[in-house]
Amino acid sequence: MKYTVTLKTMLGDRHGTLEMEHLGRNAKGMLHILGNRTELHGSISENGKCCLEGVLKTLMTTKPFVAEGCMNDHRLSLLLRGQGESWAMTGVSVR
């Protein structure tokens, strides 16, 4: 499944894409945002609740995060939590 996503940051909205694969309860994917690619992995339940891990890369630093929220075939809503910071990410599927 591919989504167009918006990441809410202190410097404004950042746009990108997220491609996810679901293999049973396991999930993996690639986030393209901030000019970089970030691999994600974690789990997703049958009702769409998910917990994913990755490392957000910026020009200045890398920030490990855990993303929790929900996703389905139409949209996603995640909260990415890093060391003392958090960012909301929303998205809609691309068909």
N, CA, C and O atoms as a MOPAC input file, in Angstrom:
PM7 MOZYME 1SCF
protein

 N      0.85500 1    -1.17500 1     0.00000 1
 C      0.00000 1     0.00000 1     0.00000 1
 C      0.89500 1     1.23000 1     0.00000 1
 O      1.89600 1     1.27600 1     0.71600 1
 N      0.54300 1     2.20700 1    -0.78700 1
 C      1.30500 1     3.45100 1    -0.86500 1
 C      0.42100 1     4.60600 1    -0.41100 1
 O     -0.75600 1     4.67900 1    -0.76500 1
 N      1.00600 1     5.50700 1     0.37800 1
 C      0.29900 1     6.66500 1     0.91800 1
 C      1.08600 1     7.93600 1     0.59300 1
 O      2.31600 1     7.92100 1     0.55600 1
 N      0.37000 1     9.02600 1     0.36000 1
 C      0.99500 1    10.34700 1     0.40900 1
 C      0.82800 1    10.80300 1     1.85700 1
 O     -0.25500 1    10.68200 1     2.43000 1
 N      1.90700 1    11.32800 1     2.44900 1
 C      1.87200 1    11.65300 1     3.87600 1
 C      2.27700 1    13.10100 1     4.12800 1
 O      2.97300 1    13.72700 1     3.32800 1
 N      1.81700 1    13.60700 1     5.26300 1
 C      2.19800 1    14.92100 1     5.75400 1
 C      2.70300 1    14.75600 1     7.17600 1
 O      2.00300 1    14.22100 1     8.03600 1
 N      3.92500 1    15.22000 1     7.42000 1
 C      4.53800 1    15.19000 1     8.74100 1
 C      4.49300 1    16.60200 1     9.30800 1
 O      5.00700 1    17.53800 1     8.69600 1
 N      3.87900 1    16.75500 1    10.47600 1
 C      3.77700 1    18.06300 1    11.12400 1
 C      5.04700 1    18.30300 1    11.93700 1
 O      5.33300 1    17.55800 1    12.87400 1
 N      5.81900 1    19.35100 1    11.57900 1
 C      7.04400 1    19.68500 1    12.30600 1
 C      6.95200 1    21.11500 1    12.81300 1
 O      6.04800 1    21.86100 1    12.43500 1
 N      7.89100 1    21.49200 1    13.66700 1
 C      7.91800 1    22.86900 1    14.17600 1
 C      8.17800 1    23.86900 1    13.05100 1
 O      7.81400 1    25.03900 1    13.16800 1
 N      8.79800 1    23.42300 1    11.97600 1
 C      9.10000 1    24.29900 1    10.84800 1
 C      8.04900 1    24.23500 1     9.74700 1
 O      8.24200 1    24.77500 1     8.65800 1
 N      6.93000 1    23.56600 1    10.04300 1
 C      5.85300 1    23.47000 1     9.07400 1
 C      5.65700 1    22.05700 1     8.56800 1
 O      6.38700 1    21.14000 1     8.94600 1
 N      4.67400 1    21.89100 1     7.71800 1
 C      4.34700 1    20.58200 1     7.15900 1
 C      5.41400 1    20.13300 1     6.17100 1
 O      5.92300 1    20.92000 1     5.37200 1
 N      5.73400 1    18.85500 1     6.24800 1
 C      6.66900 1    18.23100 1     5.30400 1
 C      5.92500 1    17.09500 1     4.61500 1
 O      5.26100 1    16.29400 1     5.27500 1
 N      6.03200 1    17.02300 1     3.30000 1
 C      5.26700 1    16.06200 1     2.52000 1
 C      6.17700 1    14.97800 1     1.96300 1
 O      7.34600 1    15.21600 1     1.66200 1
 N      5.61100 1    13.78100 1     1.83400 1
 C      6.36900 1    12.66700 1     1.30200 1
 C      5.46400 1    11.49700 1     0.98500 1
 O      4.25400 1    11.65500 1     0.82500 1
 N      6.06800 1    10.31000 1     0.89500 1
 C      5.31600 1     9.09000 1     0.62200 1
 C      5.74300 1     7.99500 1     1.58500 1
 O      6.86000 1     7.99900 1     2.10200 1
 N      4.84300 1     7.07000 1     1.81100 1
 C      5.10200 1     5.89600 1     2.63900 1
 C      4.59500 1     4.68200 1     1.89200 1
 O      3.43300 1     4.63400 1     1.48900 1
 N      5.46400 1     3.69600 1     1.70600 1
 C      5.09000 1     2.43600 1     1.07200 1
 C      5.19600 1     1.34700 1     2.12100 1
 O      6.24800 1     1.17800 1     2.73900 1
 N      4.10200 1     0.59900 1     2.33100 1
 C      4.05700 1    -0.43300 1     3.36600 1
 C      3.68600 1    -1.78800 1     2.78600 1
 O      2.90800 1    -1.88400 1     1.83700 1
 N      4.25800 1    -2.83400 1     3.37500 1
 C      3.89200 1    -4.21900 1     3.08500 1
 C      3.42600 1    -4.85200 1     4.38100 1
 O      4.05200 1    -4.67200 1     5.42600 1
 N      2.32500 1    -5.59500 1     4.31600 1
 C      1.79800 1    -6.29800 1     5.48100 1
 C      1.97600 1    -7.79200 1     5.24000 1
 O      1.46700 1    -8.32900 1     4.25600 1
 N      2.67800 1    -8.44700 1     6.11200 1
 C      2.89100 1    -9.88700 1     6.02800 1
 C      2.32700 1   -10.49800 1     7.29600 1
 O      3.05600 1   -10.71500 1     8.26500 1
 N      1.01700 1   -10.78000 1     7.29300 1
 C      0.36700 1   -11.19900 1     8.54000 1
 C      0.35400 1   -10.02600 1     9.50300 1
 O     -0.10300 1    -8.94000 1     9.14700 1
 N      0.85100 1   -10.22900 1    10.72000 1
 C      0.92800 1    -9.13900 1    11.69300 1
 C      2.18100 1    -8.28400 1    11.51400 1
 O      2.27100 1    -7.18900 1    12.06900 1
 N      3.13600 1    -8.77500 1    10.74800 1
 C      4.37500 1    -8.02700 1    10.53500 1
 C      4.18600 1    -6.99400 1     9.43600 1
 O      3.46600 1    -7.22500 1     8.46400 1
 N      4.83900 1    -5.85800 1     9.60500 1
 C      4.76800 1    -4.79100 1     8.61100 1
 C      6.16900 1    -4.24000 1     8.39500 1
 O      6.96700 1    -4.13500 1     9.32600 1
 N      6.44500 1    -3.89400 1     7.15100 1
 C      7.69300 1    -3.21300 1     6.84300 1
 C      7.42500 1    -2.24000 1     5.72100 1
 O      6.48500 1    -2.40900 1     4.94400 1
 N      8.25300 1    -1.22500 1     5.64200 1
 C      8.02500 1    -0.24100 1     4.60800 1
 C      9.15200 1     0.74400 1     4.46900 1
 O     10.19200 1     0.63100 1     5.11700 1
 N      8.92000 1     1.73600 1     3.59000 1
 C      9.90400 1     2.76200 1     3.30400 1
 C      9.20600 1     4.12300 1     3.31400 1
 O      8.23200 1     4.34300 1     2.59400 1
 N      9.71900 1     5.02000 1     4.13900 1
 C      9.21800 1     6.38600 1     4.23300 1
 C     10.17100 1     7.28900 1     3.46400 1
 O     11.37300 1     7.30700 1     3.73200 1
 N      9.63100 1     8.03800 1     2.50600 1
 C     10.41000 1     9.00000 1     1.72500 1
 C      9.96300 1    10.39000 1     2.18100 1
 O      8.87500 1    10.84900 1     1.83200 1
 N     10.82200 1    11.05600 1     2.97000 1
 C     10.46300 1    12.38200 1     3.48900 1
 C     11.73500 1    13.12600 1     3.88900 1
 O     12.75000 1    12.49700 1     4.18700 1
 N     11.68800 1    14.43200 1     3.89700 1
 C     12.82300 1    15.28500 1     4.26200 1
 C     14.03500 1    15.01400 1     3.37500 1
 O     15.17700 1    15.17500 1     3.80500 1
 N     13.77700 1    14.59600 1     2.11800 1
 C     14.86100 1    14.33400 1     1.18900 1
 C     15.61000 1    13.03900 1     1.44000 1
 O     16.67000 1    12.81900 1     0.85500 1
 N     15.07900 1    12.17200 1     2.30500 1
 C     15.73700 1    10.91600 1     2.65300 1
 C     14.75900 1     9.75700 1     2.63400 1
 O     13.54300 1     9.94500 1     2.58600 1
 N     15.31900 1     8.54500 1     2.67500 1
 C     14.52500 1     7.32300 1     2.79600 1
 C     14.76500 1     6.74100 1     4.17900 1
 O     15.89100 1     6.73800 1     4.67700 1
 N     13.70200 1     6.25000 1     4.79300 1
 C     13.77600 1     5.64300 1     6.11200 1
 C     13.05000 1     4.30800 1     6.08800 1
 O     11.87800 1     4.24400 1     5.71600 1
 N     13.73800 1     3.24200 1     6.48100 1
 C     13.09400 1     1.93900 1     6.58500 1
 C     12.28800 1     1.87400 1     7.87300 1
 O     12.72900 1     2.35200 1     8.91800 1
 N     11.10600 1     1.27800 1     7.78800 1
 C     10.24000 1     1.07400 1     8.94400 1
 C      9.97000 1    -0.41100 1     9.10300 1
 O      9.92600 1    -1.14800 1     8.11700 1
 N      9.78800 1    -0.85000 1    10.33500 1
 C      9.37600 1    -2.22600 1    10.58800 1
 C      8.58100 1    -2.25700 1    11.88900 1
 O      8.76200 1    -1.40200 1    12.75600 1
 N      7.71300 1    -3.23000 1    12.01600 1
 C      6.90900 1    -3.34500 1    13.21900 1
 C      5.75400 1    -4.29100 1    13.01400 1
 O      5.86300 1    -5.28800 1    12.30100 1
 N      4.63000 1    -3.96200 1    13.65800 1
 C      3.46700 1    -4.84600 1    13.59300 1
 C      2.20700 1    -4.03000 1    13.32800 1
 O      2.13600 1    -2.83200 1    13.60100 1
 N      1.21100 1    -4.73900 1    12.78100 1
 C     -0.10200 1    -4.14300 1    12.54100 1
 C     -1.14300 1    -5.20900 1    12.83200 1
 O     -1.02000 1    -6.35700 1    12.40300 1
 N     -2.17600 1    -4.80600 1    13.57100 1
 C     -3.22900 1    -5.76000 1    13.93400 1
 C     -4.29100 1    -5.81600 1    12.83700 1
 O     -4.27600 1    -5.01700 1    11.90100 1
 N     -5.21300 1    -6.77000 1    12.96700 1
 C     -6.28600 1    -6.90900 1    11.98400 1
 C     -7.17200 1    -5.67500 1    11.91400 1
 O     -7.73200 1    -5.37700 1    10.85900 1
 N     -7.30900 1    -4.94500 1    13.03300 1
 C     -8.15500 1    -3.75100 1    13.02600 1
 C     -7.38200 1    -2.48900 1    12.63100 1
 O     -7.93600 1    -1.39100 1    12.67900 1
 N     -6.09400 1    -2.63300 1    12.23500 1
 C     -5.33300 1    -1.50800 1    11.70700 1
 C     -4.44900 1    -0.78600 1    12.69800 1
 O     -3.72800 1     0.13100 1    12.30600 1
 N     -4.47400 1    -1.16100 1    13.97400 1
 C     -3.57600 1    -0.51400 1    14.93400 1
 C     -2.15900 1    -0.98300 1    14.67000 1
 O     -1.91500 1    -2.17000 1    14.45500 1
 N     -1.22100 1    -0.03400 1    14.68700 1
 C      0.14100 1    -0.40700 1    14.34200 1
 C      1.16400 1     0.23700 1    15.26800 1
 O      0.90600 1     1.25400 1    15.91200 1
 N      2.31200 1    -0.38200 1    15.30900 1
 C      3.47500 1     0.11600 1    16.02800 1
 C      4.67800 1    -0.13900 1    15.12200 1
 O      5.00800 1    -1.28700 1    14.82300 1
 N      5.32300 1     0.93000 1    14.69200 1
 C      6.43400 1     0.85000 1    13.75900 1
 C      7.65000 1     1.54800 1    14.34000 1
 O      7.51100 1     2.47800 1    15.13500 1
 N      8.83100 1     1.11300 1    13.95500 1
 C     10.07600 1     1.74500 1    14.38400 1
 C     10.87700 1     2.16400 1    13.16700 1
 O     10.82400 1     1.52200 1    12.11800 1
 N     11.62300 1     3.25500 1    13.32300 1
 C     12.47700 1     3.73400 1    12.24900 1
 C     13.40000 1     4.81700 1    12.75800 1
 O     13.44700 1     5.10300 1    13.95400 1
 N     14.13300 1     5.41400 1    11.84000 1
 C     15.04200 1     6.51200 1    12.16500 1
 C     14.77000 1     7.63600 1    11.17700 1
 O     14.96100 1     7.47100 1     9.97200 1
 N     14.32200 1     8.77800 1    11.68800 1
 C     14.04900 1     9.94500 1    10.86200 1
 C     15.37000 1    10.65400 1    10.58600 1
 O     16.09100 1    11.01900 1    11.51500 1
 N     15.68400 1    10.84700 1     9.31000 1
 C     16.95000 1    11.46900 1     8.92000 1
 C     16.69500 1    12.87700 1     8.42500 1
 O     15.83000 1    13.09700 1     7.57700 1
 N     17.44500 1    13.83100 1     8.95400 1
 C     17.38600 1    15.21300 1     8.49500 1
 C     18.77600 1    15.60900 1     7.99900 1
 O     19.69900 1    14.79700 1     8.04200 1
 N     18.93200 1    16.83000 1     7.53600 1
 C     20.24500 1    17.30000 1     7.10700 1
 C     21.23800 1    17.35400 1     8.26700 1
 O     22.44100 1    17.19000 1     8.06600 1
 N     20.73200 1    17.58300 1     9.47900 1
 C     21.60200 1    17.80500 1    10.63600 1
 C     21.76800 1    16.59500 1    11.54600 1
 O     22.78500 1    16.47800 1    12.23000 1
 N     20.78300 1    15.68700 1    11.56800 1
 C     20.81000 1    14.63500 1    12.57100 1
 C     19.97200 1    13.43700 1    12.15000 1
 O     19.26700 1    13.47700 1    11.14200 1
 N     20.06100 1    12.37900 1    12.93200 1
 C     19.15800 1    11.23800 1    12.78800 1
 C     18.41700 1    11.07500 1    14.10400 1
 O     19.00200 1    11.23400 1    15.17500 1
 N     17.13500 1    10.75800 1    14.02500 1
 C     16.29300 1    10.67500 1    15.21200 1
 C     15.51900 1     9.37200 1    15.20900 1
 O     14.56000 1     9.23000 1    14.45100 1
 N     15.91800 1     8.40100 1    16.05200 1
 C     15.13400 1     7.16700 1    16.16000 1
 C     13.73500 1     7.49200 1    16.68100 1
 O     13.56300 1     8.40000 1    17.49300 1
 N     12.73600 1     6.74100 1    16.20600 1
 C     11.37500 1     6.98500 1    16.65600 1
 C     10.57100 1     5.69300 1    16.68900 1
 O     10.92300 1     4.69900 1    16.05400 1
 N      9.49200 1     5.73800 1    17.44200 1
 C      8.46000 1     4.70800 1    17.43900 1
 C      7.18600 1     5.39900 1    16.98400 1
 O      6.81900 1     6.44100 1    17.52800 1
 N      6.50800 1     4.83400 1    15.99400 1
 C      5.27000 1     5.40200 1    15.46600 1
 C      4.11000 1     4.50000 1    15.86900 1
 O      4.12800 1     3.29500 1    15.62000 1
 N      3.10200 1     5.10100 1    16.49600 1
 C      1.90800 1     4.34800 1    16.88600 1
 C      0.68400 1     5.04300 1    16.32000 1
 O      0.64100 1     6.26900 1    16.21600 1
 N     -0.30000 1     4.25200 1    15.95700 1
 C     -1.52900 1     4.80300 1    15.42100 1
 C     -2.29200 1     3.74800 1    14.66900 1
 O     -2.30600 1     2.57900 1    15.05400 1
 N     -2.93500 1     4.17100 1    13.58000 1
 C     -3.71600 1     3.21000 1    12.79800 1
 C     -3.58100 1     3.51900 1    11.31300 1
 O     -3.34700 1     4.65600 1    10.90200 1
 N     -3.73800 1     2.46300 1    10.53100 1
 C     -3.73200 1     2.60800 1     9.07700 1
 C     -4.66500 1     1.57000 1     8.48400 1
 O     -4.84000 1     0.48000 1     9.03000 1
 N     -5.25700 1     1.92700 1     7.36100 1
 C     -6.09900 1     0.99400 1     6.61800 1
 C     -5.86800 1     1.21600 1     5.13100 1
 O     -4.91100 1     1.88500 1     4.74000 1
 N     -6.73200 1     0.66500 1     4.31500 1
 C     -6.54800 1     0.77400 1     2.86700 1
 C     -6.77300 1     2.18800 1     2.33600 1
 O     -6.46200 1     2.46600 1     1.17800 1
 N     -7.30800 1     3.08200 1     3.16100 1
 C     -7.65200 1     4.42400 1     2.69400 1
 C     -6.80900 1     5.54100 1     3.30000 1
 O     -6.50400 1     6.52000 1     2.62000 1
 N     -6.42600 1     5.40600 1     4.58100 1
 C     -5.71300 1     6.49900 1     5.24800 1
 C     -4.87600 1     5.97900 1     6.40600 1
 O     -4.99800 1     4.82700 1     6.82100 1
 N     -4.02100 1     6.86300 1     6.91500 1
 C     -3.23300 1     6.53900 1     8.10400 1
 C     -3.14200 1     7.75000 1     9.00800 1
 O     -3.23900 1     8.89300 1     8.56100 1
 N     -2.95400 1     7.47700 1    10.27700 1
 C     -2.75100 1     8.50400 1    11.28900 1
 C     -1.77200 1     7.93200 1    12.30600 1
 O     -2.08000 1     6.95700 1    12.99200 1
 N     -0.58900 1     8.54000 1    12.40400 1
 C      0.46200 1     8.03600 1    13.28100 1
 C      1.02400 1     9.15900 1    14.13500 1
 O      1.03800 1    10.32000 1    13.72500 1
 N      1.48600 1     8.80100 1    15.32200 1
 C      2.24000 1     9.71900 1    16.16000 1
 C      3.63600 1     9.14500 1    16.29000 1
 O      3.81900 1     8.05800 1    16.83700 1
 N      4.62400 1     9.87700 1    15.78700 1
 C      6.01800 1     9.46200 1    15.85800 1
 C      6.62100 1    10.06500 1    17.11500 1
 O      6.58400 1    11.28100 1    17.30300 1
 N      7.17500 1     9.22300 1    17.97600 1
 C      7.78200 1     9.70200 1    19.21900 1
 C      9.27400 1     9.41900 1    19.19300 1
 O      9.71000 1     8.27900 1    19.03200 1
 N     10.04700 1    10.49300 1    19.35700 1
 C     11.50100 1    10.38300 1    19.43100 1
 C     11.96500 1    10.77400 1    20.81500 1
 O     11.15900 1    10.85000 1    21.74300 1
 N     13.23000 1    11.01900 1    20.96200 1
 C     13.79000 1    11.40400 1    22.25800 1
 C     13.33400 1    12.81100 1    22.62100 1
 O     13.92800 1    13.79600 1    22.18200 1
 N     12.28000 1    12.90100 1    23.42100 1
 C     11.77200 1    14.19400 1    23.87100 1
 C     10.99500 1    14.96900 1    22.82600 1
 O     10.64400 1    16.12400 1    23.06700 1
 N     10.71200 1    14.37900 1    21.67500 1
 C      9.97500 1    15.06100 1    20.61500 1
 C      8.89900 1    14.13300 1    20.06600 1
 O      8.99200 1    12.91200 1    20.19400 1
 N      7.88400 1    14.72000 1    19.45700 1
 C      6.87700 1    13.92000 1    18.77300 1
 C      6.36300 1    14.69300 1    17.56700 1
 O      6.34800 1    15.92400 1    17.55300 1
 N      5.93900 1    13.93500 1    16.54900 1
 C      5.45100 1    14.51100 1    15.30400 1
 C      4.23300 1    13.73100 1    14.85900 1
 O      4.22700 1    12.50200 1    14.92200 1
 N      3.20300 1    14.42300 1    14.41100 1
 C      2.00800 1    13.77800 1    13.87600 1
 C      2.19200 1    13.57000 1    12.37700 1
 O      2.69000 1    14.44500 1    11.66800 1
 N      1.78000 1    12.39500 1    11.91400 1
 C      1.81000 1    12.09700 1    10.48300 1
 C      0.44100 1    11.59700 1    10.05600 1
 O     -0.13000 1    10.70600 1    10.68500 1
 N     -0.08000 1    12.17300 1     8.98600 1
 C     -1.33300 1    11.71400 1     8.41000 1
 C     -1.08900 1    11.41100 1     6.94200 1
 O     -0.12500 1    11.89600 1     6.35000 1
 N     -1.96000 1    10.61500 1     6.36300 1
 C     -1.80000 1    10.29600 1     4.95900 1
 C     -3.03400 1     9.66700 1     4.35600 1
 O     -3.92600 1     9.19600 1     5.06300 1
 N     -3.06900 1     9.66800 1     3.03500 1
 C     -4.14100 1     9.01900 1     2.28300 1
 C     -3.50700 1     8.09000 1     1.26700 1
 O     -2.41200 1     8.34200 1     0.76500 1
 N     -4.22900 1     6.99500 1     0.97000 1
 C     -3.67500 1     6.00900 1     0.04700 1
 C     -3.67100 1     6.53500 1    -1.37600 1
 O     -4.51300 1     7.34300 1    -1.76800 1
 N     -2.70400 1     6.05500 1    -2.13200 1
 C     -2.55700 1     6.37800 1    -3.54600 1
 C     -2.91300 1     5.12800 1    -4.31000 1
 O     -2.35200 1     4.06200 1    -4.05500 1
 N     -3.81000 1     5.23800 1    -5.21700 1
 C     -4.23600 1     4.05300 1    -5.97700 1
 C     -3.73100 1     4.11800 1    -7.38900 1
 O     -3.98900 1     3.20900 1    -8.17800 1

